[in-house]
Amino acid sequence: MSRRVLISGSVAYDTIMVFEGHFRDHILPDSVHMLNVAFLTPRLEREFGGCAANIAYTLSGLGGEPVVLAAIGHDGDLCLQRLEALGADTSPVLRCPDRFTAQAFITTDLSANQITAFHPGAMNEAHRVSAARAALGGAAWGIVAPNGREAMLTHARELSTAGVPWLFDPGQGLPMFDGAELRAFIESASAVAVNSYEMQMLAERTGWNEEQVASRVQALIVTHGVEGSVLFEGERRTLVESVPVETPVDPTGCGDAYRAGLLYGLAAGWSWLDAARLGSVMGALKIEHQGAQNHVVDRDAVAQRYETRWGSRPW
């Protein structure tokens, strides 16, 4: 049985800056119509990022088999070399010599709030990558994560046609789609994963609340940060507790790490609850490190944290 996971999403560079204060103290609610603010950010790091690359990084560390469905620009070779060294399959990746690789510029405050500017670059050509062709090599699961608009639409359709179960993770790509398009994604997906803010936006655009979304998929996962996540399976609702974090450093990429843990479990045939619990472990591990791809994924250490939280080892 194949354990390959087809990951449609971005490969990007993240420029992460830390504002040693709180945005709320500098953004006046009655002046947002004429917003003009500047944040001094003494700390700056340039990191590897992008949803597909972040998920592939953690999934590879767990021993999974990620296949990256993405596009890069003329400056993206370092991203590919890194993923290939980790064991990810990057053969479907499209190179666009006339574009930059997607780039995110992220400013984080001391409350872990983030303001992000994103340049899509080559990501807008990712629909030229064939999920259908990748599926011919076998796949246990797929995920449609934030990518170019046309890529998300195309890969969702191709995964469904190929009979590959897939997770819809709209993330920051959610505003690109209207209610009808989002409803179509949900009705063809096997599962949906969003954070609590994205769930509110999804509900506003589709007219469907959590229970109505959950009724259309195998599972709905809504993450709530330190409060854990909620797993909906039909009419059953289960709280998945968060895993204690030793020292929080940077939230960038936590959602992607969670999804990597979730997909590892699903590809291995685990229950939704066990897979979501592994997601919680990976999210906690990631937040203890700067950037989205600097946490070391040690399987023994992961199993120990899982056992400490839930009383049994995942492997």
N, C-alpha and C positions, 0 to 999 in steps of 0.2 A: 504493500500500500504506500502510495506517495505521501511524503510529508512536506512537499514543496508548498510555499506560500507565495502567491503572486501579489506583489505590492505596487499598486498604482499610486504615485505620489511624487512629490518634488525631491530633487537633489539640489542642495543649496549651500551657500556659505552664510553663516550667522555672524554679524558683528554685534557683540553684546556689550552694552554699557550699563554701569551701575550708578544710579543717582542716589547719593547718600542722604536722602530725605524722603518725604512723602508727597506724591502728586497732589493729594487732596489739599495740601497747604499752599499750593501755587496755582491751582485752577479754580477760578471763581465761578460758581454756577450761574450767576447773573451776567457773566461776561463771555460766555462761550461763543456768542455770535461774532465776536471780534477777538478770537483767541490769538495771543502772541506771547508764547512763553519759551524760555530757554532753560535747560537743565545742565548744570555742571556735572560731568561724569568722569571723575578721576580714574576710575577703573575701566579698561576696555580690553576685550579679547576678541580675536577672530577665530571662529570655530567652524568645524564641519557641521552641516545641518540639513534641513529638508526632511519632510515627513517620511518619505520612502527610505531615505538613507538612515534616519534615526531608528526607524522600526527595524530595518535590516541589520543595523549594528547590534542592537540588543538581542534580536532573534538569533543572529549568528553566535553570539556569546553563549546563549542558552543551548546551543547545539541544533538549532533549527536550520531550515533550508530556504532562505529568502531568495526570491527572484525579483529584481528591480525593474519596474516598468516606468521609465522616466526619460527625460531629455536633458542634456547638458550643453553648455556653450564652449567656446574656445578655451576657456580657463578652467574647465572641469575635470581635467585628467587626474589631478590629485585626489579628487573625491572618488573616482572610479578605482584608482590604485589602492586606496585605503579599503574600500569595500571588498575588492577582489582578494586582498591579503587576509581579510577576515573569513573568506569562504563564501561570500555572497555571489550569486549568479548575476552578472551585469551584462550578459550577452545581448539582451533586448534593448539596452540603453541606446538612444539616438544621440549622435553628436551633431551640433549645429555650429559650424565654424564662424557664422556671421552674427552670433548672439553671445551675450554674457550668460553664464550659469545664473540661475535664480539666486537672489541675495536678499537676506532679511537684516534690517537694522533695528535692534531691540534695545529699548531702555527700560530697566527694571528698577523699581524703588524699594525701600526697606520693608514695605509691606507685601513684597512679591507681586505687586501690580506691574503690568507691562504695557508699554506703548510701542507698536511695531510699524515700521514702514517696509514694504515688500516690493521688490522689483522682480517680475516673473521671468523675464528673459527667455531662455530656451524652453522653459516650462510650457509656454504657449504652443509649442510644437509637439508636445508629448502625445497628442492623439495619433501621431504617425507611428507610434509604437504599438505593435499588435498584441493585445492580450490573448486573442484567439490562438495565435501562433505559439505563444508561451504556454498556453494550456495544453497543447499537444504533447508536451513533455510530462504531463501529469500534474495534478495539484490537489492538495487536501483542502486548502482554503485560499481565498483572495481577499484583498481589502482595497476599496476605493477611498483613498485619503485625499487631502487637498492637493490638487494638481491643476493643470490648465483646464478651463471650463470644458472644452471639447473632449479632452482626454477623459475627464470624469464621466461624461455622458457615454462616450464610446466604449470605455473599458467596462462600465457597468453592464452595458448591452452585451458585450462580447463574453464576459464571465457568465452571465445568465444563459446565453445561448450554448456555451460550452458545458453547462451543467456544473460549474464550479461554485460551491457555496461562498458567499462573500459578505464582508462586513462593510457597511456604509458609515464612513467617518468624515462628515462634511467639514468639520473644523472651521478654520478661517475662510474656507471656500464657500461656506453656506450663503453669504450675501449675493453670490453670483447667480443664484437660482430662484425662480419664483415658486409660488405655492404648488402649482401643477407639476412642475419638474421635480420638486422635492417629494411630493406624494408618489410620483412614478419611481423615484429612486427607492423609497421605502417599500413599495409594493413588490419590487423585483429583488430586493436584498434579502439575505438570510438573517441579518442582524443589523442593529444600529448602535453606534457608540458616540456619545456626545458628552460635553461637560454641562453643568447646570445652566450656565448662561446660554449655551447653544441650544439647549432643550427649550428654553423660553422662546428663543427666536424661531426655532423649528415649529413650535406650537402656534406662534403668531402667523407664520407664513402658510402652514398647511391647514390650520384649523383643527388639528388633532392634538389632544393632550397625551400625557405619557401612556395612559392605559390604552388609548386608541392606536398609538404607534405600536405598542407592544403586541396588540392583538393581530398585527399584520406581519410579524416576524417571529423567528424562533426566540430571539432575545433582544431586549433593549438594555443597554448599560448607560447609566447617567453618573458621571463622576462628580464628587463634591469636595475635592481637595482633601484637607485634613479630616473631614467628616466621613471619608470613605466613599464608597460608590453604592448605587442601588441597582440590583439586577432584577429585571422584569422578565419572567418566563410565562407568557400567557397572563393569567390572572394572579400568578404568584409573584410576590415582591419580597426580595431578600436583601438585607443590608450586608454589604461586604466591607468589613472594618478596614480602616487604613492601618498601615504598618508603621510603628513608631520610627521617627527619623532622629538620628543621633545629633546631627548639626545641619540644619537647612542652609544651603548655599545658593542654589539657583534653580528656579522652577522650569527653565527652558527645556522643552523636550520630555517633561514628565508624562504627558498624555501619550506620547509616542512609545515611551518605555512601557507604560501600562498596556498599550495595544499589542506590543511585541510579546509580553507575557501571556496575554489573553490568546493570541494567535498560536503561540507555541503549544499551549494546552489543547486548543481546539484541533490543531493538526495532529496531535498525539491521541486524540479520541477521548479527552477528559470531559467531565461534566462542565456546564457553564460556570457553576459556582467555583469549582477547583481552578478553572482557567482564570476567572476573575480574581481569585485570591493571589495567583501568581502575578497577575497584572499589578495588584497592589504592592507586592514585594518589589517589583521592578521600578515602579514609580517612586517608592521611598528610597531605593538605592540611587536612582538618578538624581534626586533633589539634593543629595549630599555632595554633589560634584558640580563644578562649573562647566557650562556647555552641555550640549545634548549627547555627545559621544565620547566622554572622558571617563565614565564610570567603568570599572573593571567588573565583568560579569563572571564571577567564580561560582560554578555550579554548587560546590559544597557549601559556600557561604550563603548562597540563595536558599538552598534546602534548609539550612539551619534557621534562617530568619522565618521561613515558612513554618517550620516546626514549632518555633518559639511562639508564633502568633496563633497557630491553629492545631497544634498537638500532633501533627503527623508530617512525614517528609514526602515531598512530591515525587522523588525518585530515589 
